[in-house]
Amino acid sequence: MTDKAEPRYVYGVVRADTAAPAVDGIAAAPLELIADGDVAALTSIAPDQYLEVGREELLTHSRVLEAALDKGTVLPMRFGVVLSDEETLRSDLLDAHHDELAVQLTEMDGKVEMTLKGVYDEEAVLREIVAEHPGIAQLRGELEGKPEAATYYERIRLGELVAAAFVERQELDSEAAVEDLRLHAVAVAVGEPIHERMAVNASFLVERAKLDEFDRALDAIGERKAKLIRFRVTGPLPPHSFVELGVAA
C-alpha cells in the first residue's frame, strides 16, 4: 500500500473507472489511479532523489501515456509534474479543475494525435528554388568559377536570396500539406520548424474512426512530394498538443 504523504508524479488524467495500464512508471514505480468523483489522476510515487530529465524518464512518461490510451481516453500531463502528496493532488488538480477535466475527457473521446514532420532533400529543394527564381539562377551562374574573395558581397547576396526563397517555399509546402490533411482532422496545431531543412511540423487531432482516411491523404501527399520531402508520421498518440491542464509542478 502506498503512502498518501509521499510525493506523486502525475502522467495524466483519465476517467475514474479506467484500469491502470500494466506498465511501470518512472524509477520502476507501480502505477496507481487516484480518483475524485468521476475523474482520476494516473500517478506513481515520485523518486526520492531529484527527478532527472533523462532519455529514460522521458520515454517512460510517454510509454505510460500510450499504454493509458489503449485503455481509454487520457489527458496527458507535460513531463515533470510532481505534487507534494495525495491530498494536494486531489485538491489542486482533481477537485480544483474537475469540471474542466470532465469536459476535456468528453471532447477527446475517440480522438488521437498524429504528428507529422517533413524534411527536405537539400539538393532537390535547392534545384527547385533555382529553377523557380531566375534572379537567383542568374547570380549563381555569374559567380561560378570566380574567386570567393573577389565575390564576397555577391555571395552574401546570393545566400540571402536563397534563404528568403527557402522560407517562402517552406511556408507554401507546410500550408499545402496542412490544408490537405485538415479535411480529415478535428483540429490542427502547426509548430515552428525545428531545424533549417524542416518543411512541415504539425500535429493533427484525428477521430480514430477516420484514421484510415487520414493515412490515405498522407500517402497521397507523400507520393506527390516524394522527390522533395521525406515525411514521418507518429501516432496514434495521446492528444498532447490539444489538451491544457491547469496545474503547476
C-alpha positions as CSV (number, residue, x, y, z in Angstrom):
1,M,0.0,0.0,0.0
2,T,1.4,3.4,-1.0
3,D,2.0,6.2,1.5
4,K,-0.5,9.1,0.9
5,A,2.1,11.6,2.2
6,E,4.6,10.7,-0.4
7,P,5.1,13.0,-3.5
8,R,3.2,12.0,-6.6
9,Y,4.4,12.1,-10.2
10,V,1.4,12.7,-12.5
11,Y,1.3,11.4,-16.0
12,G,-2.2,12.4,-16.9
13,V,-5.9,12.3,-16.2
14,V,-8.4,9.6,-17.1
15,R,-11.9,8.6,-16.1
16,A,-12.2,7.1,-12.6
17,D,-13.4,3.7,-14.0
18,T,-10.4,3.3,-16.3
19,A,-8.0,0.5,-15.5
20,A,-4.4,1.5,-14.8
21,P,-2.1,0.2,-17.6
22,A,0.2,-2.7,-16.8
23,V,3.5,-0.9,-17.2
24,D,6.0,0.5,-14.7
25,G,6.2,4.2,-14.0
26,I,9.3,6.3,-13.6
27,A,12.0,4.7,-11.5
28,A,10.1,1.4,-12.0
29,A,7.4,2.6,-9.6
30,P,4.0,0.9,-9.9
31,L,1.2,3.0,-11.4
32,E,-1.9,4.0,-9.3
33,L,-5.1,5.8,-10.1
34,I,-6.2,8.4,-7.6
35,A,-9.8,9.3,-8.1
36,D,-12.0,12.2,-7.2
37,G,-15.6,11.7,-8.4
38,D,-15.6,10.5,-12.0
39,V,-12.0,11.7,-12.9
40,A,-8.7,10.2,-11.8
41,A,-5.0,11.1,-12.0
42,L,-2.7,8.4,-13.3
43,T,0.3,8.6,-10.9
44,S,3.2,6.8,-9.3
45,I,5.3,7.6,-6.2
46,A,7.9,10.2,-7.3
47,P,11.6,9.2,-6.9
48,D,13.2,10.2,-3.6
49,Q,16.0,12.0,-5.5
50,Y,15.5,15.0,-7.7
51,L,13.6,13.9,-10.8
52,E,16.0,13.6,-13.7
53,V,15.1,14.8,-17.1
54,G,16.9,12.0,-18.9
55,R,16.0,10.0,-22.0
56,E,14.8,7.0,-20.0
57,E,12.5,9.2,-17.9
58,L,11.0,10.9,-20.9
59,L,10.5,7.6,-22.7
60,T,8.8,6.1,-19.6
61,H,6.4,9.1,-19.4
62,S,5.5,8.6,-23.0
63,R,5.2,4.9,-22.6
64,V,2.8,5.2,-19.7
65,L,0.6,7.6,-21.6
66,E,0.5,5.5,-24.7
67,A,-0.4,2.4,-22.6
68,A,-3.2,4.5,-20.9
69,L,-4.5,5.5,-24.3
70,D,-5.0,1.8,-25.1
71,K,-7.3,1.7,-22.0
72,G,-9.4,4.7,-22.9
73,T,-9.4,8.5,-23.1
74,V,-6.4,10.2,-21.5
75,L,-5.5,13.8,-20.9
76,P,-1.7,13.9,-21.0
77,M,0.3,16.0,-18.5
78,R,3.5,17.5,-19.5
79,F,6.7,15.8,-18.3
80,G,7.9,16.6,-14.8
81,V,4.7,17.4,-12.8
82,V,5.1,16.3,-9.2
83,L,2.6,17.2,-6.4
84,S,3.7,17.0,-2.8
85,D,1.2,14.3,-1.7
86,E,-2.1,12.7,-2.4
87,E,-4.2,15.4,-0.6
88,T,-2.5,18.1,-2.7
89,L,-3.1,16.2,-5.9
90,R,-6.8,15.8,-5.1
91,S,-7.3,19.5,-4.1
92,D,-5.1,21.2,-6.6
93,L,-5.7,19.1,-9.6
94,L,-8.8,16.8,-9.4
95,D,-11.1,19.0,-7.3
96,A,-10.0,22.4,-8.4
97,H,-10.3,21.5,-12.1
98,H,-12.9,18.8,-12.0
99,D,-15.4,20.3,-14.4
100,E,-12.7,21.4,-16.9
101,L,-11.2,17.9,-16.8
102,A,-14.6,16.2,-17.3
103,V,-15.3,18.4,-20.3
104,Q,-11.9,17.7,-21.9
105,L,-12.3,14.0,-21.4
106,T,-15.6,14.1,-23.3
107,E,-14.1,16.3,-26.0
108,M,-11.2,13.9,-26.5
109,D,-13.3,10.7,-26.6
110,G,-12.4,8.6,-29.6
111,K,-9.7,11.0,-30.8
112,V,-5.9,10.7,-31.0
113,E,-3.0,12.9,-32.0
114,M,-1.0,12.2,-35.2
115,T,2.2,14.2,-35.6
116,L,3.7,14.9,-39.0
117,K,7.3,16.1,-39.7
118,G,8.6,16.6,-43.2
119,V,12.3,17.1,-44.0
120,Y,13.6,18.5,-47.4
121,D,16.1,16.8,-49.6
122,E,18.5,19.7,-49.5
123,E,19.8,19.3,-53.1
124,A,16.3,18.8,-54.5
125,V,14.8,21.9,-52.8
126,L,17.8,24.0,-53.9
127,R,17.3,22.8,-57.5
128,E,13.7,23.8,-57.4
129,I,14.5,27.2,-55.8
130,V,17.0,28.0,-58.6
131,A,14.5,26.8,-61.2
132,E,11.7,29.0,-59.9
133,H,13.8,32.2,-59.3
134,P,15.6,33.5,-62.5
135,G,17.4,36.1,-60.5
136,I,19.0,33.5,-58.2
137,A,19.8,31.3,-61.2
138,Q,21.5,34.3,-63.0
139,L,23.5,35.4,-60.0
140,R,24.6,31.8,-59.2
141,G,25.8,31.4,-62.8
142,E,27.7,34.6,-62.7
143,L,29.6,33.5,-59.6
144,E,30.6,30.1,-60.8
145,G,34.3,29.8,-61.2
146,K,35.1,33.2,-59.7
147,P,37.3,33.6,-56.7
148,E,35.4,33.7,-53.4
149,A,37.4,36.7,-52.1
150,A,36.6,38.8,-55.1
151,T,32.9,38.0,-55.0
152,Y,32.4,38.1,-51.2
153,Y,29.5,40.5,-51.2
154,E,27.8,39.0,-54.2
155,R,27.9,35.6,-52.5
156,I,26.4,37.1,-49.3
157,R,23.6,38.5,-51.5
158,L,23.1,35.1,-53.1
159,G,22.8,33.4,-49.7
160,E,20.2,36.0,-48.6
161,L,18.1,35.4,-51.8
162,V,18.3,31.7,-51.4
163,A,17.4,31.9,-47.7
164,A,14.4,34.1,-48.4
165,A,13.2,31.9,-51.2
166,F,13.6,28.8,-48.9
167,V,11.4,30.4,-46.2
168,E,8.8,31.2,-48.8
169,R,8.9,27.7,-50.1
170,Q,8.7,26.2,-46.7
171,E,5.6,28.2,-45.8
172,L,3.9,27.2,-49.0
173,D,4.7,23.5,-48.6
174,S,3.7,23.5,-45.0
175,E,0.4,25.2,-45.7
176,A,-0.4,22.9,-48.6
177,A,0.2,19.7,-46.5
178,V,-1.7,21.0,-43.5
179,E,-4.7,22.1,-45.6
180,D,-4.9,18.7,-47.4
181,L,-4.8,16.9,-44.0
182,R,-7.1,19.4,-42.2
183,L,-10.0,17.9,-44.1
184,H,-9.5,14.7,-42.2
185,A,-8.8,16.1,-38.7
186,V,-10.8,17.7,-35.9
187,A,-8.1,20.2,-35.1
188,V,-4.6,21.2,-36.2
189,A,-1.6,22.6,-34.3
190,V,1.2,23.9,-36.5
191,G,4.6,24.2,-34.9
192,E,7.7,26.2,-36.0
193,P,10.4,24.3,-38.0
194,I,12.8,22.8,-35.5
195,H,15.8,22.9,-37.9
196,E,16.6,24.6,-41.2
197,R,15.6,21.7,-43.5
198,M,12.2,21.1,-42.0
199,A,9.3,21.5,-44.4
200,V,6.4,20.6,-42.1
201,N,5.9,20.4,-38.4
202,A,2.3,19.8,-37.4
203,S,0.0,17.8,-35.2
204,F,-3.5,16.7,-36.0
205,L,-6.3,15.7,-33.7
206,V,-8.0,12.8,-35.6
207,E,-11.0,10.7,-34.8
208,R,-10.0,7.0,-34.6
209,A,-12.8,6.1,-37.0
210,K,-11.1,8.4,-39.6
211,L,-7.5,7.3,-39.2
212,D,-7.6,5.3,-42.5
213,E,-8.8,8.4,-44.3
214,F,-6.0,10.5,-42.8
215,D,-3.4,7.8,-43.7
216,R,-4.7,7.7,-47.3
217,A,-4.5,11.5,-47.6
218,L,-1.0,11.5,-46.1
219,D,0.1,8.8,-48.6
220,A,-1.1,10.9,-51.5
221,I,0.9,13.9,-50.2
222,G,4.0,11.7,-49.8
223,E,3.7,10.4,-53.4
224,R,3.4,13.9,-54.8
225,K,6.4,15.2,-52.8
226,A,8.5,12.1,-52.8
227,K,11.4,13.7,-54.6
228,L,11.4,16.8,-52.4
229,I,10.3,15.9,-48.9
230,R,10.7,12.9,-46.6
231,F,7.7,12.6,-44.3
232,R,7.5,10.9,-41.0
233,V,4.2,10.4,-39.1
234,T,4.0,9.3,-35.5
235,G,0.8,8.1,-33.8
236,P,-1.8,7.3,-32.6
237,L,-0.7,9.3,-29.6
238,P,-2.4,10.9,-26.6
239,P,-3.5,14.4,-27.6
240,H,-0.5,16.3,-26.1
241,S,-0.9,19.3,-28.4
242,F,-4.7,19.7,-27.8
243,V,-5.0,19.5,-24.0
244,E,-4.2,22.1,-21.4
245,L,-4.3,21.1,-17.8
246,G,-4.3,23.9,-15.3
247,V,-1.8,22.8,-12.7
248,A,1.8,23.8,-11.9
249,A,4.5,21.4,-10.9
